[in-house]
Amino acid sequence: MIAILADHNIEGQAELLWGTLVTEGWLELCPVELVLFADIGLSPESSDRAVWRLAQERRMILLTDNRSQRGEDSLEQTIREEASRPDRFAENAGYARLGRTRVHTTPKNDW
């Protein structure tokens, strides 16, 4: 089963997406589990590095919107370092590089 870890700042959006997946029957085709920070005892104040490592250790896909791109523990820096270390999650190096891909969305409406 695929587990998707929703970052604390988009839990509402993740739950709406989840509801659509359930309603449309997608979970019958591909078993997916939505995991929130509270479900796994992760604090909303957790560093990007801690969130990424936990997601990697538990083989989760991280769904996020506001993780940092600057600093020693930023998500960007963490992925670069973790993907380049053969001793750390070596089997996930390709996934880590893929994980850096940004999803472009339609600009938000102000209604």
Backbone bond lengths (Angstrom), bond angles and torsions (degrees), N, CA, C in turn:
res aa  C-N    CA-C-N  psi(-1)  N-CA   C-N-CA  omega(-1)  CA-C   N-CA-C  phi
1 M - - - 1.446 - - 1.519 109.18 -
2 I 1.314 115.72 140.74 1.455 122.24 177.41 1.525 108.39 -87.38
3 A 1.333 116.27 132.77 1.457 121.13 177.08 1.521 108.69 -112.18
4 I 1.333 115.99 130.31 1.456 121.65 178.10 1.519 107.58 -111.31
5 L 1.330 115.92 120.38 1.459 121.76 177.68 1.523 108.06 -92.27
6 A 1.326 116.83 114.38 1.462 122.00 179.06 1.522 109.23 -88.46
7 D 1.309 115.78 124.55 1.455 120.80 176.98 1.527 109.22 -60.50
8 H 1.309 116.41 148.46 1.467 120.99 -174.00 1.522 113.40 -58.44
9 N 1.332 118.51 -28.91 1.460 120.10 -176.44 1.528 113.67 -79.30
10 I 1.330 118.04 -9.85 1.467 120.10 179.35 1.526 111.79 -125.92
11 E 1.305 116.65 25.33 1.466 119.38 -179.60 1.525 111.42 -59.83
12 G 1.322 117.63 -40.00 1.468 120.43 179.49 1.518 111.71 -62.23
13 Q 1.338 116.93 -45.99 1.462 121.23 178.34 1.523 110.96 -64.71
14 A 1.330 115.78 -39.70 1.464 119.68 179.82 1.527 110.68 -63.70
15 E 1.335 116.39 -40.09 1.463 119.36 179.26 1.528 111.53 -68.00
16 L 1.340 117.58 -34.53 1.464 120.31 174.93 1.522 110.80 -65.66
17 L 1.328 116.69 -43.90 1.459 121.25 176.81 1.521 109.92 -61.49
18 W 1.308 116.09 -43.11 1.462 121.79 179.25 1.526 110.95 -59.32
19 G 1.329 116.29 -44.54 1.454 120.90 178.53 1.520 111.91 -59.65
20 T 1.320 116.64 -38.81 1.464 120.94 177.60 1.521 110.64 -66.69
21 L 1.326 117.31 -42.58 1.465 120.66 178.62 1.530 110.80 -60.51
22 V 1.322 116.20 -40.75 1.462 120.77 179.27 1.525 110.23 -67.02
23 T 1.325 116.34 -50.81 1.458 121.86 -176.87 1.530 112.21 -60.02
24 E 1.318 116.15 -40.00 1.464 120.74 -176.55 1.529 113.04 -84.09
25 G 1.324 117.64 -2.86 1.454 121.13 176.01 1.517 116.24 82.37
26 W 1.327 117.30 13.15 1.459 120.29 -178.60 1.523 112.92 -65.41
27 L 1.323 117.45 -30.31 1.462 119.64 -177.59 1.520 111.93 -69.19
28 E 1.326 116.61 -20.13 1.463 119.59 175.07 1.519 110.92 -71.84
29 L 1.328 117.07 -29.64 1.463 121.61 179.44 1.523 112.54 -83.60
30 C 1.312 115.42 -37.87 1.468 120.64 -176.43 1.524 108.79 -140.52
31 P 1.318 117.25 104.48 1.469 119.65 -179.17 1.532 111.33 -63.35
32 V 1.318 114.96 120.16 1.459 121.90 -178.71 1.522 107.94 -132.84
33 E 1.327 115.18 144.72 1.462 121.02 178.29 1.524 108.47 -120.57
34 L 1.320 117.03 130.64 1.452 121.81 175.05 1.524 108.29 -92.41
35 V 1.331 116.18 127.04 1.466 121.73 -178.51 1.523 108.33 -121.11
36 L 1.316 115.96 130.38 1.454 121.79 176.87 1.529 109.52 -102.63
37 F 1.324 116.80 160.29 1.462 120.77 -179.62 1.522 110.95 -52.70
38 A 1.331 117.01 -45.50 1.471 121.31 -177.50 1.529 111.34 -61.94
39 D 1.327 117.42 -30.94 1.473 121.30 -179.21 1.519 112.30 -62.70
40 I 1.326 116.17 -28.57 1.467 119.65 -175.85 1.522 112.20 -118.00
41 G 1.334 116.78 13.65 1.459 120.72 176.30 1.506 114.49 72.04
42 L 1.328 117.46 26.60 1.460 121.73 -179.32 1.527 108.95 -94.14
43 S 1.315 117.10 129.81 1.459 122.24 -179.39 1.530 110.38 -75.91
44 P 1.337 117.74 142.36 1.470 120.52 175.06 1.533 112.30 -59.59
45 E 1.320 117.44 -21.61 1.464 121.19 179.52 1.528 112.74 -89.07
46 S 1.312 118.42 6.32 1.467 121.45 -179.40 1.523 110.82 -59.62
47 S 1.310 115.16 143.56 1.469 119.63 179.06 1.529 109.54 -68.63
48 D 1.331 114.86 158.41 1.463 119.94 176.92 1.532 110.46 -56.60
49 R 1.330 115.58 -40.46 1.472 120.40 -178.79 1.529 110.69 -62.45
50 A 1.328 117.13 -44.15 1.470 120.68 -179.80 1.528 110.84 -64.25
51 V 1.332 116.59 -41.64 1.466 120.77 179.52 1.522 110.09 -64.40
52 W 1.329 117.40 -46.86 1.461 121.28 -178.85 1.536 111.27 -62.53
53 R 1.318 116.08 -46.14 1.470 119.04 -179.36 1.524 111.80 -62.71
54 L 1.312 116.93 -41.89 1.455 119.09 178.84 1.531 110.22 -63.87
55 A 1.323 116.58 -43.38 1.466 120.27 178.11 1.529 110.23 -60.26
56 Q 1.308 117.64 -41.63 1.462 121.36 179.57 1.528 111.54 -67.36
57 E 1.321 116.00 -46.00 1.461 119.97 -179.03 1.526 111.73 -60.38
58 R 1.324 116.05 -34.49 1.466 120.17 -179.14 1.529 112.89 -98.53
59 R 1.331 115.41 7.23 1.468 122.40 177.26 1.531 111.73 56.20
60 M 1.329 114.84 47.97 1.461 122.04 179.48 1.526 109.84 -104.35
61 I 1.318 115.06 154.28 1.457 121.44 171.25 1.522 106.30 -92.27
62 L 1.319 116.85 129.32 1.456 121.43 -179.28 1.518 109.71 -92.83
63 L 1.322 115.85 121.94 1.457 123.25 176.20 1.522 106.90 -105.58
64 T 1.334 116.60 112.20 1.460 120.18 -173.84 1.512 111.13 -142.08
65 D 1.322 114.96 164.99 1.459 120.60 179.28 1.516 112.08 -132.55
66 N 1.314 118.83 -26.88 1.465 118.72 -169.84 1.520 115.35 -124.88
67 R 1.293 119.01 18.16 1.458 118.87 -179.97 1.523 110.07 -68.65
68 S 1.304 116.70 148.78 1.460 123.81 -172.50 1.528 113.47 -73.55
69 Q 1.336 114.58 152.21 1.467 120.85 175.30 1.517 111.72 -109.40
70 R 1.309 116.58 -2.55 1.464 120.08 -177.83 1.527 110.17 -124.37
71 G 1.317 114.87 147.94 1.459 120.13 175.05 1.510 112.67 104.66
72 E 1.312 113.77 163.41 1.461 122.33 -175.87 1.529 113.13 -60.66
73 D 1.321 117.32 -36.94 1.458 120.98 -178.32 1.531 112.88 -105.91
74 S 1.336 117.25 17.60 1.457 120.00 179.09 1.530 109.44 -66.88
75 L 1.305 115.94 155.99 1.464 120.12 179.12 1.521 110.50 -60.65
76 E 1.316 117.32 -43.57 1.465 121.76 179.72 1.529 110.64 -58.11
77 Q 1.328 117.11 -50.12 1.466 121.26 -178.91 1.526 111.16 -65.20
78 T 1.313 116.52 -40.10 1.461 120.84 -180.00 1.524 111.08 -62.12
79 I 1.318 117.04 -46.58 1.469 120.29 -179.56 1.523 110.09 -63.24
80 R 1.322 117.00 -43.19 1.476 119.63 178.44 1.531 110.98 -58.39
81 E 1.324 116.86 -46.54 1.461 120.65 -178.78 1.522 111.94 -68.47
82 E 1.325 116.83 -47.55 1.467 120.71 -176.56 1.524 111.59 -65.08
83 A 1.314 117.03 -37.64 1.467 120.76 -178.79 1.526 111.71 -70.43
84 S 1.334 116.31 -23.63 1.459 119.09 -177.25 1.526 113.40 -94.91
85 R 1.322 118.19 -4.29 1.465 121.64 -179.78 1.522 109.79 -98.22
86 P 1.332 117.28 112.29 1.463 119.47 -178.30 1.530 113.97 -65.80
87 D 1.333 117.35 -21.22 1.459 120.28 -178.79 1.527 112.59 -86.35
88 R 1.299 117.69 -8.61 1.468 121.19 -175.81 1.519 109.72 -117.19
89 F 1.319 116.56 109.37 1.452 122.08 177.80 1.527 111.98 52.88
90 A 1.322 116.09 44.17 1.464 120.64 -176.30 1.521 112.16 -54.22
91 E 1.323 117.16 -39.47 1.458 119.15 -178.06 1.523 111.89 -69.11
92 N 1.331 117.37 -13.10 1.458 120.86 -178.43 1.521 113.05 -106.14
93 A 1.332 118.01 11.32 1.464 119.52 -176.50 1.524 111.27 -60.24
94 G 1.313 117.56 -43.53 1.466 120.47 178.11 1.509 110.93 -63.98
95 Y 1.324 116.27 -40.35 1.463 121.22 178.30 1.523 110.33 -63.91
96 A 1.325 116.57 -39.58 1.464 120.07 179.89 1.521 110.14 -63.56
97 R 1.331 117.06 -41.68 1.462 119.18 177.94 1.523 109.97 -65.24
98 L 1.308 117.13 -41.22 1.458 121.44 177.40 1.524 110.07 -63.52
99 G 1.328 116.45 -36.52 1.457 121.55 -178.63 1.516 113.74 -62.15
100 R 1.331 117.02 -20.19 1.458 120.05 179.03 1.516 112.09 -78.03
101 T 1.301 117.31 -13.21 1.454 121.07 -177.92 1.518 109.66 -61.68
102 R 1.285 115.32 131.23 1.454 119.78 179.92 1.521 109.31 -93.26
103 V 1.308 115.15 138.84 1.450 120.34 176.68 1.520 107.30 -94.58
104 H 1.320 115.64 123.94 1.462 119.94 179.68 1.517 108.88 -88.40
105 T 1.292 115.36 133.20 1.456 120.53 -178.14 1.509 110.49 -120.67
106 T 1.289 115.80 162.69 1.449 121.81 175.81 1.529 107.65 -68.66
107 P 1.330 116.89 138.58 1.480 118.44 179.18 1.515 111.14 -56.27
108 K 1.322 115.01 145.65 1.464 121.26 -179.36 1.523 110.60 -68.85
109 N 1.307 116.25 140.43 1.459 121.39 174.83 1.523 109.17 -82.83
110 D 1.287 116.03 150.66 1.467 120.64 -179.55 1.520 111.82 -98.81
111 W 1.300 118.81 36.26 1.451 121.06 -179.02 1.432 111.32 -93.91
